[in-house]
């Protein structure tokens, strides 16, 4: 049962990291289009 929470923690952490990566790339593309 403890493993489930560890897995959940990893999913949330990795998901947050991926979201931040995508956000940064999106911002860069947005700036690129404006120029």
Buried (B, 14 or more C-beta within 10 A) or exposed (E): EEEEEEEEEEEEEEEEEEEEEEEEEEEEEEEEEEE
